Amino acid sequence: MKKKLLIVVDMQNDFIDGSLGTNEARAILPNVIDKIKEYKDKPDSRIVFTLDTHNENYLNTNEGINLPIIHCIKGSYGWCLNGEILKLIKPKPKQLFEKKTFGSVKLAQYVKKHQFTDIEIVGLCTDICVVSNALLIKTFCPEIHIVINSKCCAGTTSENHKYALKTINSCQIEVI
């Protein structure tokens, strides 16, 4: 029997229309919402979310030094999932993975523990957190079928999005 998982990566306010928001991120939001609706009520499917999570000392971290734009400070408006997505998953998401870095080892361990057969990954940013999580999961669970939905992902730039999809695909992860 198939066990499907939708992973929604970092669809947070700061990445959509906040301090690191882009037109590309705003453009994929309706596609991500449709994808959540597709998985939401299926008995053989689960949905999990990741949250890029930083503290007040963000600018003193390695990431903060390399990307000195304050974003996704835990508890702030920018850290929260997009409001339209929150409406879909009320009362609250069953599984949230707060991550202090690009990929989540806890997410990869969760995938392995629950023995999912099929995973679809959507969200932001293709060239940072989406690729990091896809490769971590592939490393922990090399036999799981993983799909990256390119119409439900956006990179830091259009060019970086395309490069990341090529990298993902070269690691035996399907890109649609």
C-alpha positions in Angstrom: 0.0 0.0 0.0 1.2 3.5 -0.8 1.9 6.0 2.0 2.2 9.5 0.5 3.7 12.5 2.1 3.5 16.1 1.0 6.3 18.3 2.4 5.6 22.0 2.3 9.0 23.8 2.8 9.1 27.3 4.4 6.0 28.8 3.0 6.4 31.6 5.5 5.5 35.3 5.3 9.1 36.5 5.2 9.8 34.4 2.1 6.6 35.3 0.3 6.0 39.0 0.9 8.3 39.9 3.7 12.0 40.7 4.0 13.0 38.0 1.5 9.8 37.9 -0.5 9.9 37.6 -4.3 7.4 37.8 -7.1 8.2 34.1 -7.9 7.3 33.1 -4.4 4.0 35.0 -4.6 3.3 33.4 -8.0 3.6 29.8 -6.7 1.3 30.4 -3.7 -1.9 29.4 -5.5 -0.2 26.2 -6.8 0.9 25.3 -3.3 -2.6 25.9 -1.9 -4.0 23.6 -4.6 -1.5 20.9 -3.8 -2.3 21.1 -0.1 -6.0 20.7 -1.0 -5.2 17.7 -3.1 -3.5 15.9 -0.2 -5.5 17.2 2.7 -8.4 14.7 2.9 -6.8 11.6 1.4 -6.6 8.8 4.0 -3.3 7.5 2.5 -1.6 10.9 2.7 0.0 13.2 5.2 1.2 16.8 5.0 4.1 18.2 7.0 5.6 21.7 7.1 9.0 23.1 7.7 9.6 26.5 9.3 12.9 28.4 8.8 13.5 29.4 12.4 16.0 32.0 13.7 16.5 33.7 17.0 17.4 37.3 17.8 21.1 36.6 17.4 20.6 35.7 13.7 23.1 38.2 12.4 25.8 36.6 14.5 25.3 33.2 13.0 27.2 31.9 9.9 24.0 32.2 7.8 23.4 35.8 9.2 26.9 36.8 8.2 26.4 35.5 4.7 22.8 36.6 4.4 22.5 39.7 6.6 18.8 40.2 6.2 16.8 39.5 9.3 14.0 37.0 8.6 11.9 34.2 10.2 12.6 35.3 13.8 10.7 32.8 15.9 7.4 34.2 17.0 7.4 37.1 14.5 4.8 37.6 11.7 7.4 36.8 9.1 8.1 33.4 10.8 4.5 32.3 10.5 3.1 30.2 7.7 1.2 32.2 5.0 -2.3 33.1 6.2 -4.1 31.4 3.2 -2.2 28.2 4.0 -3.1 28.4 7.7 -6.8 28.7 6.9 -6.5 25.3 5.0 -4.9 23.5 7.9 -6.9 24.7 10.9 -6.9 24.1 13.7 -3.2 23.6 13.3 -0.8 21.5 11.3 -0.2 18.0 12.7 3.5 18.1 12.1 5.8 21.1 12.0 9.6 20.9 11.7 11.3 24.0 12.9 14.8 24.2 11.4 17.7 26.4 12.2 19.5 25.6 9.0 18.6 24.7 5.4 17.7 21.1 5.8 16.1 19.1 8.6 17.6 15.9 9.8 14.5 15.4 12.0 12.4 15.6 8.9 14.5 12.9 7.2 14.3 10.7 10.3 10.5 11.2 10.4 10.3 10.1 6.8 12.4 7.0 7.4 10.5 6.1 10.6 7.1 6.3 9.0 8.1 4.4 5.9 6.5 6.6 3.3 6.6 5.2 -0.3 6.0 8.5 -2.1 7.1 12.0 -1.2 6.3 15.2 -3.0 8.1 18.4 -2.0 6.9 21.9 -2.7 7.9 25.4 -1.3 10.7 27.8 -0.9 13.5 28.3 -1.9 14.3 25.7 -4.5 18.0 26.4 -4.5 18.5 26.4 -0.7 15.9 24.7 1.6 14.1 22.5 -1.0 17.2 21.0 -2.4 18.7 20.5 1.0 15.7 18.7 2.4 15.3 16.6 -0.8 18.9 15.5 -0.7 18.8 14.7 3.1 15.7 12.6 2.6 17.3 10.8 -0.4 20.4 10.1 1.7 18.4 8.7 4.7 15.9 6.8 2.5 17.4 6.0 -0.9 14.6 3.8 -2.1 11.7 6.3 -1.5 10.3 7.9 -4.6 10.7 11.6 -4.3 9.1 14.2 -6.6 9.8 17.9 -6.7 7.0 19.8 -8.2 8.6 22.7 -10.1 5.4 24.7 -10.5 5.1 24.7 -6.7 8.6 25.8 -5.9 10.5 29.1 -6.4 14.2 29.9 -6.0 16.0 32.9 -4.9 16.2 33.8 -8.6 14.7 32.1 -11.7 18.2 31.1 -12.7 19.0 29.5 -9.3 15.6 27.7 -9.4 16.6 26.1 -12.7 20.1 25.1 -11.5 18.7 23.6 -8.4 16.1 21.5 -10.3 19.0 20.2 -12.5 21.0 19.2 -9.4 18.0 17.6 -7.8 17.2 15.6 -10.9 20.9 14.5 -11.2 20.5 12.9 -7.8 17.7 10.6 -9.0 14.9 12.7 -7.6 12.1 13.2 -10.1 11.3 16.8 -11.2 7.9 17.5 -12.7 
